[in-house]
Amino acid sequence: MTSRTSRSTGAVLGGALASGALLVLLAGVPGARGDEQPPGYSPFAGGQTYKTYCMNCHGVDGHGDGYIADSLKQAPSDLTRLAERNGGEYPAERVGRVIDGRDEVRLHGSREMPIWGDALLWPEGESPERRAHVERRIGELVVFLETLQAKPEAAAPAP
């Protein structure tokens, strides 16, 4: 009797532990609990996109001093000061709209013919796959640009 009882108790406990472990694992998976969390974007991938599409004008560090900046009629923006110019808060949503052409910036070209072609153009009426690809690239670039933001200067200590 004892061995049969301990076997069935062990099976019940083992099953309960496995179920509990599965619930704990699923709790950390976006969407597993029914909540939709934004995807994680890679600043590294955003940096690669920046090098391809932005660095020539905005410069290696985003200060607006790219190698073709002097040939432009208007100086490119210093992308390291976006948060500073927005009251200390990085305007991620606006940055995304500027990149994808929903908010036009004259130097970026018109929405119909942006300077970077259709690589970052908001894909209206396109396939879900294309839309997801463009959204990811833009999200990664937005996250990368946030890493370039100048740190607020600390107030000088009182004498």
PAVEX-712015 format. One record per residue (C-alpha): x, y, z; residue number from 1. Coordinates in pm, 1 decimal. Example, Ala and Ser with C-alpha at 12.3 -4.5 7.8 and 13.67 -1.06 7.14 Angstrom:
<sites>
<<1230.0,-450.0,780.0>,1>
<<1367.0,-106.0,714.0>,2>
</sites>
This chain:
<sites>
<<0.0,0.0,0.0>,1>
<<268.4,248.8,93.3>,2>
<<463.3,220.5,-231.7>,3>
<<145.2,251.3,-440.8>,4>
<<33.5,561.8,-247.3>,5>
<<373.1,728.3,-268.7>,6>
<<389.9,659.0,-645.9>,7>
<<51.0,819.7,-709.1>,8>
<<132.0,1111.2,-476.0>,9>
<<462.8,1159.8,-657.6>,10>
<<285.3,1160.0,-994.4>,11>
<<33.8,1419.7,-874.6>,12>
<<306.3,1639.7,-725.1>,13>
<<521.9,1603.3,-1036.9>,14>
<<229.5,1702.3,-1260.5>,15>
<<144.8,1998.6,-1039.4>,16>
<<506.8,2115.0,-1042.8>,17>
<<526.9,2081.2,-1421.0>,18>
<<201.9,2276.8,-1463.3>,19>
<<322.7,2545.8,-1224.5>,20>
<<655.7,2573.4,-1406.7>,21>
<<474.7,2608.8,-1738.7>,22>
<<257.7,2889.1,-1599.5>,23>
<<563.3,3070.2,-1466.4>,24>
<<736.3,3040.1,-1804.0>,25>
<<431.7,3159.4,-1995.7>,26>
<<386.0,3455.6,-1762.0>,27>
<<697.7,3612.6,-1912.5>,28>
<<595.9,3558.2,-2275.7>,29>
<<424.4,3861.7,-2434.6>,30>
<<74.0,3775.3,-2543.3>,31>
<<62.1,3453.3,-2338.3>,32>
<<-157.6,3618.9,-2076.9>,33>
<<-371.0,3790.1,-2337.8>,34>
<<-190.7,4123.9,-2302.3>,35>
<<-10.7,4265.7,-2602.2>,36>
<<323.2,4420.9,-2524.4>,37>
<<527.0,4618.8,-2776.3>,38>
<<802.9,4421.9,-2943.6>,39>
<<1156.0,4467.2,-2818.4>,40>
<<1359.9,4667.6,-3063.8>,41>
<<1734.0,4634.4,-3107.9>,42>
<<1934.7,4956.3,-3081.6>,43>
<<2217.7,4768.8,-3256.5>,44>
<<1999.6,4697.9,-3561.2>,45>
<<1878.3,5058.4,-3547.0>,46>
<<2239.7,5172.1,-3553.1>,47>
<<2297.2,4974.6,-3871.8>,48>
<<1993.3,5139.5,-4031.6>,49>
<<2122.1,5478.0,-3911.6>,50>
<<2459.0,5416.9,-4078.1>,51>
<<2287.3,5331.4,-4404.9>,52>
<<2023.0,5604.6,-4423.5>,53>
<<2105.6,5886.4,-4179.9>,54>
<<2478.0,5915.3,-4110.0>,55>
<<2572.1,6094.5,-4433.5>,56>
<<2373.4,6399.7,-4324.7>,57>
<<2344.2,6369.6,-3946.6>,58>
<<2698.4,6245.5,-3883.2>,59>
<<2848.4,5950.0,-3701.1>,60>
<<2730.9,6072.2,-3360.7>,61>
<<2408.5,6243.1,-3474.0>,62>
<<2527.5,6603.4,-3431.9>,63>
<<2422.7,6708.8,-3782.8>,64>
<<2778.5,6711.5,-3912.5>,65>
<<2769.5,6433.1,-4171.3>,66>
<<3007.3,6446.8,-4462.8>,67>
<<2745.4,6595.1,-4698.8>,68>
<<2600.0,6836.9,-4439.9>,69>
<<2800.6,7131.8,-4574.9>,70>
<<2654.4,7084.7,-4922.7>,71>
<<2294.7,7115.8,-4797.5>,72>
<<2103.3,7446.2,-4804.6>,73>
<<1984.6,7384.2,-4448.2>,74>
<<2192.1,7218.9,-4177.6>,75>
<<2066.2,6876.6,-4064.1>,76>
<<1922.8,6856.2,-3713.8>,77>
<<2140.1,6764.1,-3418.9>,78>
<<1970.6,6437.0,-3329.7>,79>
<<2140.7,6424.6,-2989.3>,80>
<<1922.4,6712.6,-2865.7>,81>
<<1575.8,6580.8,-2948.4>,82>
<<1487.6,6516.9,-2583.8>,83>
<<1638.1,6849.0,-2472.7>,84>
<<1427.6,7036.8,-2729.2>,85>
<<1120.8,6848.3,-2605.5>,86>
<<1136.6,6947.4,-2239.8>,87>
<<1374.4,6665.9,-2144.4>,88>
<<1155.4,6383.3,-2275.0>,89>
<<1252.9,6188.0,-2585.1>,90>
<<966.3,6226.1,-2838.7>,91>
<<974.2,5868.1,-2968.5>,92>
<<635.9,5879.6,-3141.0>,93>
<<714.3,6204.3,-3325.6>,94>
<<1057.5,6072.7,-3425.0>,95>
<<889.2,5767.2,-3576.5>,96>
<<644.1,5986.0,-3770.0>,97>
<<928.5,6199.3,-3907.9>,98>
<<1123.4,5890.8,-4015.0>,99>
<<829.3,5723.4,-4189.4>,100>
<<711.5,6042.1,-4359.3>,101>
<<383.7,6100.7,-4176.6>,102>
<<537.4,6424.3,-4042.1>,103>
<<731.0,6576.7,-4328.2>,104>
<<1072.5,6734.1,-4290.1>,105>
<<1175.7,6929.6,-4597.1>,106>
<<1531.3,6792.6,-4608.2>,107>
<<1401.8,6434.7,-4598.4>,108>
<<1213.3,6487.4,-4923.2>,109>
<<844.2,6458.7,-4988.9>,110>
<<642.1,6163.6,-4870.4>,111>
<<614.8,6048.8,-5231.8>,112>
<<993.3,6058.6,-5279.8>,113>
<<1176.0,6040.1,-4945.8>,114>
<<1553.1,6059.7,-4948.2>,115>
<<1583.6,5694.1,-4837.6>,116>
<<1337.9,5556.4,-5091.9>,117>
<<1066.9,5326.8,-4962.7>,118>
<<1289.3,5150.5,-4706.9>,119>
<<1136.0,5347.6,-4418.3>,120>
<<821.4,5481.5,-4582.3>,121>
<<497.8,5411.3,-4392.8>,122>
<<352.2,5120.0,-4592.8>,123>
<<-11.9,5215.1,-4641.4>,124>
<<-210.7,4939.3,-4810.0>,125>
<<85.1,4700.7,-4819.8>,126>
<<100.2,4339.8,-4706.4>,127>
<<108.1,4267.9,-4331.7>,128>
<<459.3,4124.9,-4372.4>,129>
<<592.0,4441.2,-4540.1>,130>
<<419.8,4659.1,-4282.7>,131>
<<572.3,4456.8,-3995.2>,132>
<<918.2,4479.8,-4155.0>,133>
<<900.0,4858.6,-4194.8>,134>
<<755.8,4906.1,-3844.6>,135>
<<1043.2,4701.5,-3698.3>,136>
<<1309.9,4899.9,-3887.2>,137>
<<1157.6,5229.4,-3778.6>,138>
<<1116.6,5109.7,-3418.3>,139>
<<1480.4,5000.6,-3406.9>,140>
<<1594.9,5334.1,-3548.6>,141>
<<1381.4,5526.0,-3297.1>,142>
<<1532.2,5321.7,-3010.2>,143>
<<1884.6,5378.5,-3146.2>,144>
<<1829.9,5755.2,-3170.5>,145>
<<1720.7,5756.2,-2808.3>,146>
<<2064.7,5618.8,-2715.1>,147>
<<2225.5,5924.4,-2879.4>,148>
<<2046.1,6174.0,-2657.8>,149>
<<2272.6,6412.3,-2470.0>,150>
<<2262.9,6364.7,-2095.4>,151>
<<2123.4,6663.8,-1907.1>,152>
<<2403.3,6865.3,-1752.7>,153>
<<2406.2,6857.1,-1374.7>,154>
<<2375.8,7189.6,-1200.0>,155>
<<2704.0,7322.2,-1067.0>,156>
<<2739.9,7272.8,-690.9>,157>
<<2686.0,7582.5,-480.6>,158>
<<3008.8,7737.3,-345.6>,159>
</sites>
